[in-house]
Amino acid sequence: MMVTYRVLATRRRRLAGILALCVAVGVVVATLVLPQYFSNAGSNGVSTLYKTATNLAIGSKASSSDSPAGAVVGEAAPGDTIQWVVSYQNDTSAPATVNLTDNIKNAGNFIPGSVRLPPNPNGLGALTPQYSIDNGNSWVSGTAPANATGIGWTGTVVPQGTRQLSTNFPSPTANVVATSGGDAYNVVVKNGLIYGVYHHRTGNVVYCSRMDGTTCPGWPTGSNAQYWSDVIGTPIGTGTQFAGFTGWQGGTWISGNRLYWLAGLTTAASAGVACLDISTAKSCGYSVIANGQIPGFNNGAQVGSTAIPAANGNIYVATISGGTRNSIFCVSPTAGAVCAGGATLNSGVSTLYPPTLATFGDYVFASVQPTNTSSSWQTYCYRPSTNALCSGSWPVVTSIPPAFTGTPFAPILSSTGALTGICTIANGAGTSSKCWNLSGTALSNNPYTGTGAAYTGNGNGAGDTYVIGTKVYGSAGSTVFCVDFASYSGTGTVPNCTGFTRPSNSINYTVRSASDVAPNCLVATGDYGVITFFNAITGGGCTGVSGPANLTVTPTSYYCGSGAAGFTGWNALTLPGLVAGTYTNSTITLKDQNNAVIPGFNGVTLAAGGTLNLSSIPTSVTSITASVTINGINDPSGVVSGQISITWQGKPPEMCFQTVIPRVACDATGPATISNSANAVTVSAAGNDKPGGNTTGPVSYLVSADPYQCSLLIKKTSGVQSAVPGGKVAYSVTVTNNGQLDYNSAAFSDDLTDLLKDAIYNADHAATSGVVTYTAPKISWSGPLASGATVTVTYSVTVKSPDGGDHSLVNTVVSPTWKTNCAEGSKDAKCTVTVPIDVKDVAWHKVDSSASANILTGAAWTFTPVDGTGKPTGPAIVVNDCVAAFAAQCTGPDIDPIGGVFRLTDLGPGTYQLVETQAPIGFRLDPKPIPVTVTSASTTVQLPDVANVQLPVPAIPFTGGLGTDALTFTALSVFAVALALGVWQLIRRRRNV
């Protein structure tokens, strides 16, 4: 986070002045220009339309002039992700067709998959996304690709965006729905859809239909029954079919959005619970509850349960597993997996025939064959509250062979509905009805005698009874019986339910609640694939009602940009489209996002045409699911156009998408601008704004490179570590853009001033790209440089020989380009190269040819570089004998102040010739060249003494000629004449003056 703040602070410092200027100019432009082109932006009476945006990298906001915040210009850097938000609302009083488009050609690079549309508020299908790839000239429906230059949607939108409608109410419920291809042990109903699982079957076992028997929405076409895969996420009717059976007593239940049923592998490896997510029609897997299942003969998985929860809320199942035992397992109804609390029944050898199990409050009864297929069926009793088998005389014999399914049970109740005992119900040949109290003691009186209670499917049916208070519903062959223990005396037959007419249902198995269809509605499932809905009080059909229709409203789902802040409160529920006089009232239950009933809204009765105020519901309730049943229908045609409407308070619904800020140059002269506007054309019976529609003001970002995105690395190197006079030194300067962005014109200069003290520039500058020039004493380069690119500039110098400079080549690269390591004043070692020059000395003495080799002064020389043949390769150095008190007083090539002692310096390796051009006075000149070789390893080359031969002295006769006295006199005479001439000249000058 600190890095983000630093980057943001840096941007703001760099852009502060520019932003101030741009905003000022923008205000002027907006005043003069925007009214002409965006006079209908914002709310124009037909729609409300505006745009906002957020830089997801640093949080910088931007908005159009017509947004609630007014015009705000944001800031961004290349690579930042911008989330654009287009807010739209139909401001007419009627549904409107809307064509919303946003040309984003100047908004950056679109991120595929980033488009999010709000739900379609009219409940009749989703909004249709659309896109353009030619800058808005044409639009195509579908998912926008990566090269999209326009984003939008089309659809029919309800008046005022903070409202959602359900689909239409269904027709009043049919009493009978016939399945095909199989029958289910029981069915469950949710959201007006019927779900069942064919029992003791393989293949297409999962059934779903609407209330009129047609295929469920989203279900594979062609059949209500589809096969199921145990691979999680596999859509129903696709993938690899589950290799298993369903249970004979295949209890089915729904928890949340999941349908569960009992099943087992055909390999007898396990028995368990299968799962289907009914909200997506995809598999949610298979959970094993028992390993080592015993295979049956066409009897399906060896697992059974009514799937009716016990008093503790858990479901209990019986299964034959492991080859040696029958077991009861506890199953969590919400997870469909084993929970704690199963009891093992000490039954000995397992059998091939499937067990059954019934649950009544805190009692679970399991019917099994304890030893083999010819043994009698026994019933065990288990208490979930104690997690133990019931005390008393259990198990009891409940039927004898040849029955091949476990025993169906019916409860004995007190007048208040408490369980006091259990009875079996006749289940084909070999079975009879018997009763016991809760201690396992047989009862002489059977309250179901005379009620007709029996299961007759193929001689051995599979069924159970269903309890509501003191009433018990069950199979009487092909009808559904209802008996009521409220007035039962304890002897004789339990009375039939008052006012109840038994509905027909061929070879009935089970009865379950269908309150999702209508209040007091039950559903019976039979052996011939017949599903019958009937009223629990009268036994008549569940006609006169429609629904329940359901609507789930989550306002935050409309706010992909604003999120929770877009939703500020609940408003009202109404039922538009219902025709007055065709129904009496409606029953409404509201649940929150946790599927809990909202206090005060459980089974509320709403009079026809009424409004249910929701403003008391707090915003902590973020989602409402409304379940509405229309009651007292006398004309179905007045219902089928009705819908549920829930309104809330908040912002207009939002469309969101994202783009990435494109690249800009690190050395751009100013920030770039990205900008875009949205347009919506709205057409309704209550008003329209075609053809031009409503257009937002532009939403803009100023884009500049961040420092961390730019980096120009310069490195200067030389071809040698040191040099010698006459040697060549090659230089290379590499310039690398190792940042994320390009440079339009990177540059550097290299001042050769220090080099030229010791060397000569060879005028050989070159560059792999860009332009390099030399204007003494500087080499300069400039050129574009893409991210990751490198340019190399080369040149060379030749060291003077001899080198009279400071014997060191030093120069530094300096770059004016932003974010470089070689800026003015940089101490980075990569910017400077120092090459020391290694110089050599040559020394010799001038002596006479005597044995004592006396030093002679006054000699002169030339010292010339030559090639192997002796041909000069450079100018000769003229060497005169320096005679001085100090070496600093020597101004010529000879730096040794002692007369007759010579030393040359600043020389490089090579071959030379030393030639005497002037001999000391009185000595003979020796012009013979003296070869001299200087190597790289040399420090001082000491030549052998160079001797001169003395010239001969003239002969002076001692007789017959001039004597010494005569010579002396002559010399004095000459001196006197010279002196006289000098005095005369001095006198003459003074006179002239």
ZICOR-V867784 format. One record per residue. N is the residue number from 1. RES is the residue in three letters. SS is DSSP state (H for helix, E for strand, - for the rest). Layout:
BEGIN
N/RES/SS  N/RES/SS
END
This chain:
BEGIN
1/MET/-  2/MET/H  3/VAL/H  4/THR/H  5/TYR/H  6/ARG/H  7/VAL/H  8/LEU/H  9/ALA/H  10/THR/H  11/ARG/H  12/ARG/H  13/ARG/H  14/ARG/H  15/LEU/H  16/ALA/H  17/GLY/H  18/ILE/H  19/LEU/H  20/ALA/H  21/LEU/H  22/CYS/H  23/VAL/H  24/ALA/H  25/VAL/H  26/GLY/H  27/VAL/H  28/VAL/H  29/VAL/H  30/ALA/H  31/THR/H  32/LEU/H  33/VAL/H  34/LEU/H  35/PRO/H  36/GLN/H  37/TYR/H  38/PHE/-  39/SER/-  40/ASN/-  41/ALA/-  42/GLY/E  43/SER/E  44/ASN/-  45/GLY/-  46/VAL/-  47/SER/E  48/THR/E  49/LEU/E  50/TYR/E  51/LYS/E  52/THR/E  53/ALA/E  54/THR/E  55/ASN/E  56/LEU/-  57/ALA/-  58/ILE/-  59/GLY/-  60/SER/-  61/LYS/E  62/ALA/E  63/SER/E  64/SER/-  65/SER/-  66/ASP/-  67/SER/-  68/PRO/-  69/ALA/-  70/GLY/-  71/ALA/-  72/VAL/E  73/VAL/-  74/GLY/E  75/GLU/E  76/ALA/E  77/ALA/-  78/PRO/-  79/GLY/-  80/ASP/-  81/THR/E  82/ILE/E  83/GLN/E  84/TRP/E  85/VAL/E  86/VAL/E  87/SER/E  88/TYR/E  89/GLN/E  90/ASN/E  91/ASP/-  92/THR/-  93/SER/-  94/ALA/-  95/PRO/-  96/ALA/E  97/THR/E  98/VAL/E  99/ASN/E  100/LEU/E  101/THR/E  102/ASP/E  103/ASN/E  104/ILE/-  105/LYS/-  106/ASN/-  107/ALA/-  108/GLY/-  109/ASN/E  110/PHE/E  111/ILE/-  112/PRO/-  113/GLY/-  114/SER/-  115/VAL/-  116/ARG/E  117/LEU/-  118/PRO/-  119/PRO/-  120/ASN/-  121/PRO/-  122/ASN/-  123/GLY/-  124/LEU/-  125/GLY/-  126/ALA/-  127/LEU/-  128/THR/E  129/PRO/E  130/GLN/E  131/TYR/E  132/SER/E  133/ILE/-  134/ASP/-  135/ASN/-  136/GLY/-  137/ASN/-  138/SER/-  139/TRP/-  140/VAL/E  141/SER/E  142/GLY/-  143/THR/-  144/ALA/-  145/PRO/-  146/ALA/-  147/ASN/-  148/ALA/-  149/THR/-  150/GLY/E  151/ILE/E  152/GLY/E  153/TRP/E  154/THR/E  155/GLY/E  156/THR/E  157/VAL/E  158/VAL/-  159/PRO/-  160/GLN/-  161/GLY/-  162/THR/-  163/ARG/E  164/GLN/E  165/LEU/E  166/SER/-  167/THR/-  168/ASN/-  169/PHE/-  170/PRO/-  171/SER/-  172/PRO/-  173/THR/-  174/ALA/-  175/ASN/-  176/VAL/E  177/VAL/E  178/ALA/E  179/THR/-  180/SER/-  181/GLY/-  182/GLY/-  183/ASP/-  184/ALA/E  185/TYR/E  186/ASN/E  187/VAL/E  188/VAL/E  189/VAL/E  190/LYS/E  191/ASN/-  192/GLY/-  193/LEU/E  194/ILE/E  195/TYR/E  196/GLY/E  197/VAL/E  198/TYR/E  199/HIS/-  200/HIS/-  201/ARG/-  202/THR/-  203/GLY/-  204/ASN/-  205/VAL/-  206/VAL/E  207/TYR/E  208/CYS/E  209/SER/E  210/ARG/E  211/MET/-  212/ASP/-  213/GLY/-  214/THR/-  215/THR/E  216/CYS/-  217/PRO/-  218/GLY/-  219/TRP/-  220/PRO/-  221/THR/-  222/GLY/-  223/SER/-  224/ASN/-  225/ALA/E  226/GLN/E  227/TYR/-  228/TRP/-  229/SER/-  230/ASP/-  231/VAL/-  232/ILE/-  233/GLY/-  234/THR/-  235/PRO/E  236/ILE/-  237/GLY/-  238/THR/-  239/GLY/-  240/THR/-  241/GLN/-  242/PHE/-  243/ALA/-  244/GLY/E  245/PHE/E  246/THR/E  247/GLY/E  248/TRP/-  249/GLN/-  250/GLY/E  251/GLY/-  252/THR/E  253/TRP/E  254/ILE/E  255/SER/E  256/GLY/-  257/ASN/-  258/ARG/E  259/LEU/E  260/TYR/E  261/TRP/E  262/LEU/E  263/ALA/E  264/GLY/E  265/LEU/E  266/THR/-  267/THR/-  268/ALA/-  269/ALA/-  270/SER/E  271/ALA/E  272/GLY/E  273/VAL/E  274/ALA/E  275/CYS/E  276/LEU/E  277/ASP/E  278/ILE/-  279/SER/-  280/THR/-  281/ALA/-  282/LYS/E  283/SER/E  284/CYS/E  285/GLY/E  286/TYR/E  287/SER/E  288/VAL/E  289/ILE/E  290/ALA/E  291/ASN/E  292/GLY/-  293/GLN/E  294/ILE/-  295/PRO/-  296/GLY/-  297/PHE/-  298/ASN/-  299/ASN/-  300/GLY/-  301/ALA/E  302/GLN/-  303/VAL/E  304/GLY/E  305/SER/E  306/THR/-  307/ALA/-  308/ILE/-  309/PRO/-  310/ALA/-  311/ALA/-  312/ASN/-  313/GLY/-  314/ASN/-  315/ILE/E  316/TYR/E  317/VAL/E  318/ALA/E  319/THR/E  320/ILE/E  321/SER/E  322/GLY/-  323/GLY/-  324/THR/-  325/ARG/E  326/ASN/E  327/SER/E  328/ILE/E  329/PHE/E  330/CYS/E  331/VAL/E  332/SER/-  333/PRO/-  334/THR/-  335/ALA/-  336/GLY/-  337/ALA/-  338/VAL/E  339/CYS/E  340/ALA/E  341/GLY/E  342/GLY/E  343/ALA/E  344/THR/E  345/LEU/E  346/ASN/-  347/SER/-  348/GLY/-  349/VAL/-  350/SER/-  351/THR/-  352/LEU/-  353/TYR/-  354/PRO/E  355/PRO/-  356/THR/E  357/LEU/E  358/ALA/E  359/THR/E  360/PHE/E  361/GLY/-  362/ASP/-  363/TYR/E  364/VAL/E  365/PHE/E  366/ALA/E  367/SER/E  368/VAL/E  369/GLN/E  370/PRO/-  371/THR/-  372/ASN/-  373/THR/-  374/SER/-  375/SER/-  376/SER/-  377/TRP/E  378/GLN/E  379/THR/E  380/TYR/E  381/CYS/E  382/TYR/E  383/ARG/E  384/PRO/-  385/SER/-  386/THR/-  387/ASN/-  388/ALA/E  389/LEU/E  390/CYS/-  391/SER/-  392/GLY/-  393/SER/-  394/TRP/-  395/PRO/-  396/VAL/E  397/VAL/E  398/THR/E  399/SER/E  400/ILE/-  401/PRO/-  402/PRO/-  403/ALA/-  404/PHE/-  405/THR/E  406/GLY/-  407/THR/-  408/PRO/-  409/PHE/E  410/ALA/E  411/PRO/E  412/ILE/E  413/LEU/E  414/SER/-  415/SER/-  416/THR/-  417/GLY/-  418/ALA/-  419/LEU/E  420/THR/E  421/GLY/E  422/ILE/E  423/CYS/E  424/THR/E  425/ILE/-  426/ALA/E  427/ASN/-  428/GLY/-  429/ALA/-  430/GLY/-  431/THR/-  432/SER/-  433/SER/-  434/LYS/-  435/CYS/E  436/TRP/E  437/ASN/E  438/LEU/-  439/SER/-  440/GLY/-  441/THR/-  442/ALA/E  443/LEU/-  444/SER/-  445/ASN/-  446/ASN/-  447/PRO/-  448/TYR/-  449/THR/-  450/GLY/-  451/THR/-  452/GLY/-  453/ALA/-  454/ALA/E  455/TYR/-  456/THR/-  457/GLY/H  458/ASN/H  459/GLY/H  460/ASN/-  461/GLY/-  462/ALA/-  463/GLY/-  464/ASP/-  465/THR/-  466/TYR/E  467/VAL/E  468/ILE/E  469/GLY/-  470/THR/-  471/LYS/E  472/VAL/E  473/TYR/E  474/GLY/E  475/SER/E  476/ALA/E  477/GLY/-  478/SER/-  479/THR/E  480/VAL/E  481/PHE/E  482/CYS/E  483/VAL/E  484/ASP/E  485/PHE/H  486/ALA/H  487/SER/H  488/TYR/-  489/SER/-  490/GLY/-  491/THR/-  492/GLY/-  493/THR/-  494/VAL/-  495/PRO/-  496/ASN/E  497/CYS/-  498/THR/-  499/GLY/-  500/PHE/-  501/THR/-  502/ARG/-  503/PRO/-  504/SER/E  505/ASN/-  506/SER/-  507/ILE/-  508/ASN/E  509/TYR/E  510/THR/E  511/VAL/E  512/ARG/E  513/SER/E  514/ALA/-  515/SER/-  516/ASP/-  517/VAL/-  518/ALA/-  519/PRO/-  520/ASN/-  521/CYS/E  522/LEU/E  523/VAL/E  524/ALA/E  525/THR/E  526/GLY/E  527/ASP/-  528/TYR/-  529/GLY/-  530/VAL/E  531/ILE/E  532/THR/E  533/PHE/E  534/PHE/E  535/ASN/E  536/ALA/-  537/ILE/-  538/THR/-  539/GLY/-  540/GLY/-  541/GLY/-  542/CYS/-  543/THR/-  544/GLY/-  545/VAL/E  546/SER/E  547/GLY/E  548/PRO/E  549/ALA/E  550/ASN/E  551/LEU/E  552/THR/E  553/VAL/E  554/THR/-  555/PRO/H  556/THR/H  557/SER/H  558/TYR/H  559/TYR/-  560/CYS/-  561/GLY/-  562/SER/-  563/GLY/H  564/ALA/H  565/ALA/H  566/GLY/H  567/PHE/E  568/THR/E  569/GLY/E  570/TRP/E  571/ASN/E  572/ALA/E  573/LEU/E  574/THR/E  575/LEU/-  576/PRO/-  577/GLY/-  578/LEU/-  579/VAL/-  580/ALA/-  581/GLY/-  582/THR/-  583/TYR/-  584/THR/-  585/ASN/E  586/SER/E  587/THR/E  588/ILE/E  589/THR/E  590/LEU/E  591/LYS/E  592/ASP/-  593/GLN/-  594/ASN/-  595/ASN/-  596/ALA/-  597/VAL/E  598/ILE/-  599/PRO/-  600/GLY/-  601/PHE/-  602/ASN/-  603/GLY/-  604/VAL/E  605/THR/E  606/LEU/E  607/ALA/E  608/ALA/-  609/GLY/-  610/GLY/-  611/THR/-  612/LEU/E  613/ASN/E  614/LEU/-  615/SER/-  616/SER/-  617/ILE/-  618/PRO/-  619/THR/-  620/SER/-  621/VAL/-  622/THR/-  623/SER/-  624/ILE/E  625/THR/E  626/ALA/E  627/SER/E  628/VAL/E  629/THR/E  630/ILE/E  631/ASN/E  632/GLY/-  633/ILE/-  634/ASN/-  635/ASP/-  636/PRO/H  637/SER/H  638/GLY/H  639/VAL/-  640/VAL/-  641/SER/-  642/GLY/-  643/GLN/-  644/ILE/-  645/SER/E  646/ILE/E  647/THR/E  648/TRP/E  649/GLN/E  650/GLY/E  651/LYS/-  652/PRO/-  653/PRO/E  654/GLU/E  655/MET/E  656/CYS/E  657/PHE/E  658/GLN/E  659/THR/E  660/VAL/E  661/ILE/-  662/PRO/-  663/ARG/-  664/VAL/-  665/ALA/-  666/CYS/-  667/ASP/-  668/ALA/-  669/THR/-  670/GLY/-  671/PRO/-  672/ALA/E  673/THR/E  674/ILE/E  675/SER/E  676/ASN/E  677/SER/E  678/ALA/E  679/ASN/E  680/ALA/E  681/VAL/E  682/THR/E  683/VAL/E  684/SER/E  685/ALA/-  686/ALA/-  687/GLY/E  688/ASN/E  689/ASP/-  690/LYS/-  691/PRO/-  692/GLY/-  693/GLY/-  694/ASN/E  695/THR/E  696/THR/-  697/GLY/-  698/PRO/-  699/VAL/E  700/SER/E  701/TYR/E  702/LEU/E  703/VAL/E  704/SER/-  705/ALA/-  706/ASP/-  707/PRO/H  708/TYR/H  709/GLN/H  710/CYS/-  711/SER/-  712/LEU/E  713/LEU/E  714/ILE/E  715/LYS/E  716/LYS/E  717/THR/E  718/SER/E  719/GLY/-  720/VAL/-  721/GLN/-  722/SER/E  723/ALA/E  724/VAL/-  725/PRO/-  726/GLY/-  727/GLY/-  728/LYS/E  729/VAL/E  730/ALA/E  731/TYR/E  732/SER/E  733/VAL/E  734/THR/E  735/VAL/E  736/THR/E  737/ASN/E  738/ASN/-  739/GLY/-  740/GLN/-  741/LEU/-  742/ASP/-  743/TYR/E  744/ASN/E  745/SER/E  746/ALA/E  747/ALA/E  748/PHE/E  749/SER/E  750/ASP/E  751/ASP/E  752/LEU/-  753/THR/-  754/ASP/-  755/LEU/H  756/LEU/H  757/LYS/H  758/ASP/-  759/ALA/E  760/ILE/E  761/TYR/E  762/ASN/-  763/ALA/-  764/ASP/-  765/HIS/-  766/ALA/E  767/ALA/E  768/THR/-  769/SER/-  770/GLY/-  771/VAL/E  772/VAL/E  773/THR/E  774/TYR/E  775/THR/E  776/ALA/-  777/PRO/-  778/LYS/E  779/ILE/E  780/SER/E  781/TRP/E  782/SER/E  783/GLY/E  784/PRO/E  785/LEU/E  786/ALA/-  787/SER/-  788/GLY/-  789/ALA/-  790/THR/E  791/VAL/E  792/THR/E  793/VAL/E  794/THR/E  795/TYR/E  796/SER/E  797/VAL/E  798/THR/E  799/VAL/E  800/LYS/-  801/SER/-  802/PRO/-  803/ASP/-  804/GLY/-  805/GLY/-  806/ASP/-  807/HIS/-  808/SER/E  809/LEU/E  810/VAL/E  811/ASN/E  812/THR/E  813/VAL/E  814/VAL/E  815/SER/-  816/PRO/-  817/THR/-  818/TRP/-  819/LYS/-  820/THR/E  821/ASN/-  822/CYS/-  823/ALA/-  824/GLU/-  825/GLY/-  826/SER/-  827/LYS/-  828/ASP/-  829/ALA/H  830/LYS/H  831/CYS/H  832/THR/E  833/VAL/E  834/THR/E  835/VAL/E  836/PRO/E  837/ILE/E  838/ASP/-  839/VAL/-  840/LYS/E  841/ASP/E  842/VAL/E  843/ALA/E  844/TRP/E  845/HIS/E  846/LYS/E  847/VAL/E  848/ASP/E  849/SER/-  850/SER/-  851/ALA/-  852/SER/-  853/ALA/-  854/ASN/-  855/ILE/E  856/LEU/-  857/THR/-  858/GLY/-  859/ALA/-  860/ALA/E  861/TRP/E  862/THR/E  863/PHE/E  864/THR/E  865/PRO/E  866/VAL/E  867/ASP/-  868/GLY/-  869/THR/-  870/GLY/-  871/LYS/-  872/PRO/E  873/THR/E  874/GLY/E  875/PRO/E  876/ALA/E  877/ILE/E  878/VAL/E  879/VAL/E  880/ASN/E  881/ASP/-  882/CYS/-  883/VAL/-  884/ALA/-  885/ALA/-  886/PHE/-  887/ALA/H  888/ALA/H  889/GLN/H  890/CYS/-  891/THR/-  892/GLY/-  893/PRO/-  894/ASP/-  895/ILE/-  896/ASP/-  897/PRO/-  898/ILE/-  899/GLY/-  900/GLY/-  901/VAL/E  902/PHE/E  903/ARG/E  904/LEU/E  905/THR/E  906/ASP/E  907/LEU/E  908/GLY/-  909/PRO/-  910/GLY/E  911/THR/E  912/TYR/E  913/GLN/E  914/LEU/E  915/VAL/E  916/GLU/E  917/THR/E  918/GLN/E  919/ALA/-  920/PRO/-  921/ILE/-  922/GLY/-  923/PHE/E  924/ARG/-  925/LEU/-  926/ASP/-  927/PRO/-  928/LYS/-  929/PRO/-  930/ILE/E  931/PRO/E  932/VAL/E  933/THR/E  934/VAL/E  935/THR/-  936/SER/-  937/ALA/-  938/SER/-  939/THR/-  940/THR/E  941/VAL/E  942/GLN/E  943/LEU/-  944/PRO/-  945/ASP/-  946/VAL/E  947/ALA/E  948/ASN/E  949/VAL/-  950/GLN/E  951/LEU/-  952/PRO/-  953/VAL/-  954/PRO/-  955/ALA/-  956/ILE/-  957/PRO/-  958/PHE/-  959/THR/-  960/GLY/-  961/GLY/-  962/LEU/-  963/GLY/-  964/THR/H  965/ASP/H  966/ALA/H  967/LEU/H  968/THR/H  969/PHE/H  970/THR/H  971/ALA/H  972/LEU/H  973/SER/H  974/VAL/H  975/PHE/H  976/ALA/H  977/VAL/H  978/ALA/H  979/LEU/H  980/ALA/H  981/LEU/H  982/GLY/H  983/VAL/H  984/TRP/H  985/GLN/H  986/LEU/H  987/ILE/H  988/ARG/H  989/ARG/H  990/ARG/H  991/ARG/H  992/ASN/H  993/VAL/-
END
